Structure formats: structure tokens, C-alpha cells
Amino acid sequence: MKTNSNSYTIIYSAVIVVIVAFLLAFVFQALKPMQDANVALDKKKQILNSLNIRDLSNEEADAKYKEVVIADEVIDEKGKIVEAGTQGGEKAGFKLESKDYKAGKLALYICKVNGSRKYVIPVYGMGLWGPISGYIALNEDKATVYGAYFNHESETAGLGAEIKDNVAWQEKFQGKKVFASGDDKTIALGVEKNVTDPATQVDAVTGATLTSNGVRDMLHEALGKYLTFLNDK
């Protein structure tokens, strides 16, 4: 075949494309277990952060997660256990993502910290530029926040990104109440530019009103799905 012919050029290009595609697929499959492990480890660290257990090495975080997480249950909006989960849970609620949450399958992490039971609830919402998420840890009374951690995909550094980067702001949620006094049917925990109820509200991030509103709406909607569970004392 003539090397300067159109047929040669087309066949040569097709062979190169096939070889490159094969190599990329091979590399992806070879690295996928490592990528999945890193994603799982990051998720464990986020859950631990919500329990005020921070700044651990990868090995320490993995061991601590297995120690404090008693089970990763899956429940429905009626509070019924769909799947019980296990110690150091990675096989039930841990596998759930935002699409499962939207479908009514709710992850619930049963934890024990310093001898006290805690409940960690994942929350999902929208910020200014993209999805935001997080974890809210509640005390055994299911009505008082023990800790919180928030994450984002594309918020502005120094502004909306503060919901993830500013630990001091996350710590403001500690001790806040999920419900307003005398009302256990409406989620009151939230973020406000002008705080009117210090028992349930946290000051908004300065300069990031829309992201702060996203956190507020996320908490109201996500925790609202767990309302039956929260009221089952």
C-alpha cells in the first residue's frame, strides 16, 4: 500500500485510535481500585470530621472509622430500616449517593464517640456554582448538633468555599438545636444573614449569601427527609 495514499492515512489513523483507546481503557481499569479506595477514604474522613475527629493520617482515619462507626444503616423516610449495615460500615449506607437519597434511600451512620451514641446524617444541596454536601452529627437525643462538615464542588475560594475550608465556621454548628422550641415538626437548624434564633441558627459566611442560603435550604430539605427518625425517641 502506498504510504502517501488516502487509504493508508485512514487505516493508519484508525489503528492508532484503537491502540490509544485500548491503552487508556487498560490504565483506567488498572487504576480504578486505587481511585475507589481514595474516594472511600475521603468519605470516611468527612464523616469523622463531622464527629469532630480531624487531622488524621490515612491509616489513622481508616482505623478510627472502623472503631467509631457501629453501622451504616439504610432507612426510608418512615424511619424503617431497609438495610442494617455493619461495624465500620462500608457495605450498606456507605455505598449510597445523592441519587439514592433523591430516591428515598437514606444513609444513617450509627456511631459511638467517647462512650456516647451519635447519629451522622448526610446532606445534599446546591450552592452558587454547583452541588454542595456534608454530614451532620447529632447527639443521642437526635435534636442537638454534635458536629458538622460541609463540602462543595465549585464554590469561590475565600467566599462560598469557606463552608469547607473554614473549620471555625463549621464548629459554630456544635450545640445548635435541630428544632425550634415547642416545634418538632419543622427543621429549624439553618444559616441566616441576620440570626433571629441563636439556638438553631448560624451566621452566614461573609460575602457568600447565596452559598449560605444553599446550606440552609440543604439542611431543611435533607433533615426533613429524616423527620420521622428524628422524632422517634
C-alpha positions in Angstrom: 0.0 0.0 0.0 1.3 3.4 -0.9 2.1 5.4 2.3 1.0 8.6 0.7 -2.4 7.4 -0.3 -5.7 8.3 1.4 -6.4 4.7 2.2 -3.1 4.3 4.1 -3.8 7.5 6.1 -7.3 6.4 7.1 -6.2 2.9 8.1 -3.1 4.2 10.0 -5.3 6.7 11.9 -7.8 4.1 12.7 -5.2 1.7 14.1 -3.6 4.4 16.2 -7.0 5.4 17.6 -7.8 1.8 18.5 -4.4 1.3 20.2 -4.7 4.5 22.2 -8.3 3.7 23.3 -7.1 0.2 24.4 -4.2 1.7 26.4 -6.5 4.3 28.1 -9.1 1.6 29.0 -6.3 -0.6 30.4 -4.8 2.2 32.5 -8.3 3.2 33.8 -9.1 -0.3 34.8 -5.7 -0.7 36.5 -6.0 2.5 38.5 -9.8 2.2 39.3 -9.3 0.1 42.6 -6.9 2.8 43.8 -9.2 5.6 42.8 -12.2 3.9 44.5 -10.1 3.4 47.7 -9.1 7.1 47.7 -12.8 8.2 47.3 -13.9 5.8 50.1 -11.1 7.1 52.4 -12.1 10.8 51.7 -15.7 9.9 52.6 -14.6 8.3 55.8 -12.6 11.4 56.7 -15.6 13.7 56.0 -17.8 11.6 58.3 -15.1 11.7 61.0 -14.8 15.4 60.6 -18.5 15.8 61.3 -17.8 13.9 64.6 -15.0 16.5 65.4 -12.3 13.9 64.7 -9.9 15.7 62.3 -6.4 15.9 61.1 -5.7 12.1 61.0 -3.4 10.3 58.6 -4.9 8.0 56.1 -4.1 4.9 58.2 -5.4 6.6 61.4 -8.6 7.7 59.7 -9.3 4.2 58.3 -8.7 2.6 61.7 -10.8 5.3 63.6 -13.7 5.0 61.2 -13.8 1.2 61.8 -13.8 1.9 65.6 -16.4 4.6 65.9 -18.9 3.6 63.2 -21.1 0.9 64.6 -23.3 0.6 61.5 -24.1 2.3 58.2 -27.9 1.7 58.1 -30.2 2.4 55.2 -33.6 3.7 56.2 -36.6 5.1 54.4 -38.5 8.3 55.1 -40.8 6.5 57.5 -37.7 5.7 59.6 -37.9 2.0 58.8 -34.5 0.2 58.5 -34.1 -1.1 54.9 -30.6 -2.5 55.4 -28.8 -2.7 58.8 -25.2 -2.2 57.9 -22.1 -3.4 59.9 -19.4 -2.3 62.2 -17.0 0.0 60.3 -19.8 0.1 57.7 -18.9 0.2 54.0 -21.5 -2.1 52.5 -24.9 -0.5 53.2 -25.4 3.2 53.7 -21.8 3.9 52.9 -22.5 3.0 49.2 -25.4 5.4 48.8 -25.0 8.6 46.8 -27.1 11.7 46.1 -29.2 9.8 43.5 -30.2 7.2 46.2 -31.1 10.0 48.6 -33.4 11.5 46.0 -35.0 8.1 45.5 -35.8 7.9 49.2 -33.0 5.6 50.3 -31.4 7.4 53.3 -28.0 6.6 54.8 -27.7 6.8 58.6 -24.4 6.2 60.4 -24.7 4.9 64.0 -21.6 5.9 65.8 -20.1 5.8 69.3 -17.7 8.5 70.4 -16.2 8.5 73.9 -18.9 6.1 75.0 -21.8 8.2 73.7 -24.0 7.4 70.7 -24.1 9.8 67.8 -26.0 9.8 64.5 -24.4 11.1 61.4 -26.7 12.1 58.5 -25.5 13.0 55.0 -27.0 16.2 53.4 -27.1 17.2 49.8 -27.9 20.5 48.1 -26.9 23.3 45.7 -24.6 26.2 46.2 -24.0 29.2 44.0 -22.0 27.4 41.3 -22.7 23.7 41.9 -23.6 20.9 44.3 -22.8 21.1 48.0 -23.0 18.3 50.5 -22.0 17.4 54.0 -22.6 15.5 57.2 -24.4 16.5 60.3 -23.6 14.6 63.5 -26.4 14.6 66.2 -26.3 13.6 69.8 -28.3 10.7 71.1 -31.3 13.0 71.7 -31.5 13.4 67.9 -32.2 17.1 68.5 -28.8 18.6 69.2 -25.9 19.0 66.8 -22.6 17.4 67.9 -20.6 18.4 64.8 -20.8 19.3 61.1 -18.8 19.1 58.0 -19.6 20.6 54.6 -18.1 20.1 51.1 -18.6 21.7 47.7 -17.6 21.1 44.1 -17.0 24.6 42.7 -17.6 27.4 45.1 -15.5 30.6 45.1 -12.3 30.4 47.1 -12.4 32.7 50.2 -16.2 33.1 49.9 -18.5 30.2 49.3 -15.6 27.7 49.6 -15.4 28.7 53.3 -18.2 26.2 54.0 -15.5 23.6 53.5 -12.3 25.4 54.3 -13.3 27.3 57.5 -13.3 24.8 60.4 -14.2 27.5 62.8 -17.4 28.2 60.9 -18.3 24.5 60.9 -17.7 24.4 64.6 -20.4 27.1 65.1 -23.0 24.3 64.5 -22.0 22.4 67.6 -24.7 22.6 70.2 -27.3 24.1 67.9 -30.8 22.6 68.0 -32.5 20.9 65.1 -35.9 22.1 66.1 -37.2 25.4 67.4 -38.6 25.3 71.0 -42.0 23.7 71.0 -41.9 22.6 67.4 -40.6 19.1 66.5 -42.3 19.0 63.1 -40.3 21.7 61.3 -36.5 21.7 60.8 -35.2 25.0 62.2 -31.4 24.3 62.0 -30.0 26.7 59.4 -27.8 29.5 58.3 -29.0 33.1 58.3 -27.5 36.5 57.4 -29.5 38.0 60.3 -29.7 35.5 63.1 -33.1 35.7 64.9 -32.8 32.4 66.9 -29.3 31.7 68.2 -30.4 28.3 69.4 -30.9 27.0 65.9 -29.2 29.4 63.5 -25.6 30.0 62.5 -24.3 33.3 61.0 -23.9 33.2 57.2 -20.5 33.1 55.6 -19.4 36.7 55.0 -19.7 37.6 51.3 -21.3 34.3 50.4 -25.0 34.9 50.9 -26.2 32.6 48.1 -24.0 29.7 49.2 -25.1 30.2 52.8 -28.7 30.1 51.7 -27.9 26.9 49.8 -26.6 25.4 53.1 -29.8 26.5 54.9 -32.0 25.0 52.2 -29.9 21.8 52.2 -30.3 21.3 55.9 -34.0 21.9 55.9 -34.7 19.6 52.9 -32.3 16.8 53.8 -33.0 16.6 57.5 -36.7 16.9 56.7 -36.4 13.5 55.0 -35.3 12.1 58.4 -38.1 13.8 60.3 -39.8 10.5 61.4 -36.5 9.1 62.5 -35.7 12.3 64.5 -39.0 12.2 66.2 -38.7 8.5 67.2 -37.2 9.0 70.7 
